[in-house]
Amino acid sequence: FIGQVGLVGPLPRSTKTGFMSELLQNWLNNEVGLSTNVANFEKDFASGYLFGEILHKFRQQDDFDQFINKSSHEAKLSNFKRLEPTLKV
């Protein structure tokens, strides 16, 4: 990273991870235009719904209308079963 004296070395791992998370979060919230803003990746993507929405926006998930936007066990199972064929390709 660049310090007061110039190029000091590579970014520490935690800084890279934080930067990439922030970059991805900004892209999802400001450019992709999901139905909800992403604030916590683990929580927001846990049901599989947002994965399906992203894939649908990029024309990779044809059955997105059948995804369930809930956090129940049944919704998660259904959503991830629908994602499986797309992610295997």
C-alpha positions in Angstrom: 0.0 0.0 0.0 1.1 3.6 -0.4 2.2 5.2 2.8 3.8 8.6 3.6 7.1 7.5 2.1 5.7 5.9 -1.1 5.1 2.3 -2.0 5.6 0.2 1.2 4.4 -3.2 0.1 1.3 -5.2 -0.5 -1.9 -4.4 1.3 -2.5 -6.4 4.5 -4.9 -9.3 4.0 -7.6 -7.7 6.1 -7.4 -4.5 4.1 -7.7 -6.4 0.8 -10.7 -8.3 2.1 -12.4 -5.2 3.4 -11.7 -3.3 0.2 -13.1 -6.2 -2.0 -16.2 -6.5 0.2 -16.8 -2.8 -0.1 -16.2 -2.8 -3.8 -18.6 -5.7 -4.3 -21.2 -4.2 -2.0 -21.1 -0.9 -3.9 -21.4 -2.6 -7.2 -24.4 -4.6 -6.0 -26.2 -1.7 -4.4 -25.4 1.0 -7.0 -25.1 -0.7 -10.3 -26.8 -4.0 -10.3 -29.9 -2.6 -8.6 -31.1 -5.5 -6.5 -34.5 -5.5 -4.8 -32.8 -4.7 -1.5 -29.5 -3.1 -0.5 -26.8 -5.5 0.6 -25.6 -4.7 4.1 -24.4 -8.1 5.4 -23.3 -10.6 2.8 -23.7 -13.7 5.0 -27.2 -12.7 6.2 -28.5 -11.1 2.9 -27.4 -14.0 0.7 -28.3 -16.9 3.1 -31.6 -17.7 1.5 -30.2 -17.9 -2.0 -32.8 -15.3 -3.2 -30.3 -12.6 -4.0 -28.0 -15.1 -5.8 -31.0 -15.9 -8.0 -31.8 -12.3 -8.5 -28.3 -11.5 -9.7 -28.3 -14.5 -12.0 -31.7 -13.5 -13.3 -30.5 -9.9 -14.0 -27.7 -11.4 -16.1 -30.1 -13.8 -17.9 -28.8 -16.9 -16.3 -31.7 -17.9 -14.0 -34.9 -18.3 -16.0 -37.1 -19.4 -13.1 -36.4 -16.5 -10.7 -40.2 -15.9 -10.5 -40.4 -19.1 -8.4 -37.7 -18.1 -5.8 -39.0 -17.3 -2.3 -37.8 -14.2 -0.6 -38.0 -15.5 3.0 -35.4 -16.9 5.4 -37.3 -20.1 6.3 -35.6 -23.5 5.9 -38.1 -24.4 3.2 -37.3 -21.2 1.2 -33.6 -21.7 1.5 -33.8 -25.3 0.4 -36.1 -24.5 -2.6 -34.0 -21.5 -3.7 -30.7 -23.4 -3.6 -32.2 -26.4 -5.4 -33.2 -23.9 -8.2 -29.7 -22.4 -8.2 -27.9 -25.8 -8.4 -28.3 -26.5 -12.1 -27.3 -22.9 -13.0 -24.2 -23.0 -10.9 -23.1 -26.5 -12.2 -22.9 -25.2 -15.8 
